[in-house]
């Protein structure tokens, strides 16, 4: 590691440490139309691990009809999504949009266009806290990569001026995207993994599967129920402990559980921690009392988007915002070990760590 200052420490932690999905290998198949004989057999998961989106992806399908072909097709789907939305892949659609900033509109696939349109709509709803044109600021800080350090204030100010979703033009009829100012960059890091989880879920549903764990670096989609008809048990990571140490668990079925935490990727310089969640309004990483936010809802794109926005909003405003979203439960964990939960989340959480107490 290149240490420019004695107190610089780069720490990269996988999002896989955020959430833990629990399921035994035995159980009953609950797929519609299956015979009673099939239902009585143990269901061993058909599983595969991939590395994409700079994270480890684990898929487990709990259905005796699942084959390696299904896992291969999921791998192709994940690569296709990366090809569409990665800002670092020179062949991706988003890379081409960024390369043509201030030059010309770029036609993209309907899927990419719809995701960017979704991101722009969320930027409006979050009053600009979640801005898809934050790419240059993300690249400047480079948090989670070798050599990350605090940039010069004048560089932060310059990149901050290039974060403005109002300068991103969308042409729905032609599926065209255009960044009107040269140097601007779209970054879909706050949406991508959740979006990919939804796409995998939809693929599995189209194949007739009803029980699976989709884990994109800790973004969990618990499809259906466990074999045997019981709820999945998802662990909520203790922000102060190593991976696998939860503060408790929540039972869910056919829900997504997604966490954003300041402990996921960060570096320390001159004794100060700089997490990967950037505030486009200040140009700096978020600096408040929140350690993590966990969302339980129906679609992973919504959860992946919302948890980042809520970290930036803070507890009070974040809880109010989450209350306005149907079928959504939220848990804030603060640095002083306080829990702020929506009523539904509080009912679900089986808290096993007494060092954390409810503050609301």
N, C-alpha and C positions, 0 to 999 in steps of 0.2 A: 504494500500500500504506500502510495506517495503521500507522506505526511508533511504538509507545508507548515503546519503549526503543531506544536507538541501535543496539544490537547484535542486534535482532530481524530475522531474515531468513526469509521463507517460501519454501520451495522445493517445488514439486509436480512429481514425475516420474512419467511413465506406466509402468504395469506392462508395457507393450509393450516396454520396454527390457530386461526380465528375460531373455527367451528369444528366439532367432532361429531360425526354421524355414527349412531350405534345401531347395529342389527346383527343378530345371530345368523348363522348359516342355515339353520333349520327352520321349518315352518310349513304352512300349507299354501299351495297356489290358490289364489282367489281370482284368477282370470276368468271372465265370463265364458261359459261354454266348455270349460274344462271338466273332465270326468271326475268322479269321486275318487277313482284310483289315483289320478294325477294329483288331486288335492291332498292325498294322504302321504305323498312322497316328499322327502326332503328336497328343498330347492337350493341348489348350490348356485351362487351368482355367476353369471357370465361377466367377466370383468376385464378391463384394460386400463392401462396408464398411458397418458400422452404428455408431451411437453410442448406447450404452445401458449401464446400470449405472455411469454416470460414467466410461466407458472406451471405447476404440475396439475394435470387434470386426471381425475379418477372417475370411471363410470362402472357401476355395478347394476346389472339387470337381473332381477329376481324372477325369472320365468324360464321353465324348462324348454320352451320353444326358441329361446334366443340362441343365435349362432355367432361364429366368428365373423361371418359376413356382416352382421349388424354392427359389430364393433369396428370393422374396416370402414363401413359407410359413415359411421360417426367420425372416424378419423379424417375422412375426406371432407365432411361437413365442416369440421373445425378448421382445416386448412383453407377451405373456401372463405370462411368468415375472416380469417387472418388476412387473406388476399384482398378482401374488400375493405377492411377498416383499419389496418395497421398503419401508423404514421411513420414507422421505421422500415417497412418493407417497400423497396423501390418499385416493386411491381403492383403495389396495392392501389386501389381506387383513391383512397384518402391521400396517399403520398402524391399522386398525380394532381389532385385538387390543390394541395399545398404548393406543389412545384409551379403551378400556374396562377398563384395568387397575384393579383394586380395585372394579370396578362389576359386571361380568357376563361370563360366558364368551361367546366368539364362534365361530360355526361357520365353518370354512374348507374349501377344497377338499382332497381326499385328498392331492394332490401337496404342498400347503403343510404339511398336518399331518404327512406322512411326513418332510419335510425337517426340521421342528422337532423331531420325535421323534428323528431321527438326531442332531441337534445336542445334544439333552439327553443322549443315550447317550454321545456323545463327551465331553461335559462330565464325566460320571462317570468315563470311562476316563482322562481327562487330569487327574483330581483337581481339577477346577474351573479349570484354567488357560485352557481355552477355554469360555467361558460365553456362551450365546446371549442372556442378559439383560443384556448389557454396554452396551446402547444409550444410556442416559443418560450414562455415562462417555465414550462415543465422541462424543456430542454436545457435552459439556462441553469436551473438548480440541479438537474440530473440526479435527483435523490434516489438511492437504491443502486447506484453504479459507482465504480471506482473513481476516486478523485472528487467526490461531491464536497462542496464547500460553499460558504456564504459568498455570493457574487457581490461585485461592487454596486453601491446604491444607484449609480448612474446607469448601469447595465440593467438592473431590475426595473428602473423607471422606463427605460427604452422598450423593454420587452412587454411591460405592463400596458403600454400604449397600443400594442398590437393585439391585445385581448379585448375584443369588442364584437359580440355576436350580431350586433346591428349591421356590421359590415360583411356579413355572410348572406349572400343572396341565393334564394332557392327558387328554381323554376320547376314546379310540379309537373307541368305538361311534358317537359323534355327530360325530367329527372336530372337536371343540371345543378351543380353547385359552383358558386363563384365567390372567392374571397376578394373583395374589392381593393384591398391595400396590399402592396407587395411586402413580403416578409411574414405575413400572417400564417398561422398553422392551426389546423383542426387537430384536436387530440380527444379520442373517445375512450380514454382509460377509465373514466368514471361510469361507463355504460357497457363496455365491451364484454366483460365476463358474464354479466347478468344476461345480456343479449344472447350470448352463445349458449348459456344454460337453458334459456327458453327455446332456442332452436333445437337443441338436443332433446328436450322434453317433447316438443312437437313431433320430432321424428319418431321417438319411441311410441307416442300415442298413435301416430299414423300406422305403425307396425302392429298395433294391437296389444302393446305391453302396458301393464298397469302398476308395476311395482319396481322401483329403481331408485338408486342414489346417484345423483349427478353432482359432482364436486369439482368445481373449477377454482382451485386454490383457496378453498374455504368458503366459496359461494355455494351454498348447499341448496339443491332442489330435491326434496324428498317426495318422489312421485308415488301417488296412491298411498297404500299402507304396506307394512311389512308382510311377508308371507305368513299366513295364519290370521290375518285381519287385525293385527294390533298396530298402534301408532309407532312411528319412528321416534327415537329418543336422540335429540340433538344437544350436544354440550356447548355451553357458552364459555368461551375461553376467558380465563383470568388474565387481565392485561399485564399483571405484575409477575406472572409465572411462565415457566417454559411450556412449550406445546404439550397438550394432553392434560393440563391442569384446569378444569372448568370451575366456575363459581356455582354451577348448577346445570340442570338440563330442562329442556322443554319438549313435551310430546306434540308431534305434528303429523298430519297426513295430508298429502297433496298440497304442500305449502313450500315456499322457499324461505330460507333463513340465511341472511347475509349480514356480515359485520364489517364496519370500517373502523380501524383502530390506529392510533398514532404510533403503536409499537410495531406495525407491520413493516414499514421501511422508514429509516431515518438515519441521520448522522449527528454526531455531537462535535461542536466546535467551541472552544473556550468555555467548556462546562455547560453549554446550552444545547438542548435537544431541538433538532429541526426535522419534524415529520414530513412525510411525502404529500400530505393534503395541503394544497396551496389555495390561498385566498386571492382571487383575481383583483379584489378591491384594494388590497394592500401591496400585493406583489410578493408577500412573504408566506411561509408555512403558517398554518393555523396555530394560534397561541392562546388557548383558553384552558379551562379546567377539565375538559373531556378526554378520557382515555379511549373510549370506544362507544359506538352506537350499533345496536343490532336491530334489524327489521325482520318481521314475519309478515308475509303477504302472499298474494296469489301468483305474481309474475316476478321473475328474477331481475329483469331489466329495471322494473320500478324500484325494487329493493336496492339494487346496486347503485342506482342513481340517487335515491333518497338518502341512503345512509351517509354518503359524502356531504350532501347538502346540509343534513342535520348536524353533522360535526361542526360545520362552519357557522350554522345559525346559533348554536348554543342550546342549552337545555330548555329554557322557558319558551323561546320562539319555536324551537324544534318540536316540542311536544304539541304545541298548538297547530303547527303545520301538519304533523302526522295525523292529528285528529280529523283533519279535513279530507283525508284519503280513505276511501272505503276499504274494509277488510284488511286493515293494517294495524299491527301492534309494534311498539318500539320500546327499547330499553337503552338508557344512557348509563354508562359507568364513568364516574369521575375519578380524578387523580387522588382524591381523599377517600376513596372506597365507598362512595355513596351511590345508591341505585335510584334512578328516576325512571319509572315505568308507566306505560299506559295501563289502564285498568285490566285490559285483557291479557297483557303480557305478565302482569303481576299474578294473575290467576294461574297462568300456565307454568311459570318458573318454579321448579323444585330446587330451591336454593340449598346448597350443601356447604357453603363456605361462610361461616359466621363472622368473618372479618368484614364482610360487605353488608351494609344495612340500608334499608329504604329511607329515602329522604322526603318522599311524597306519598 
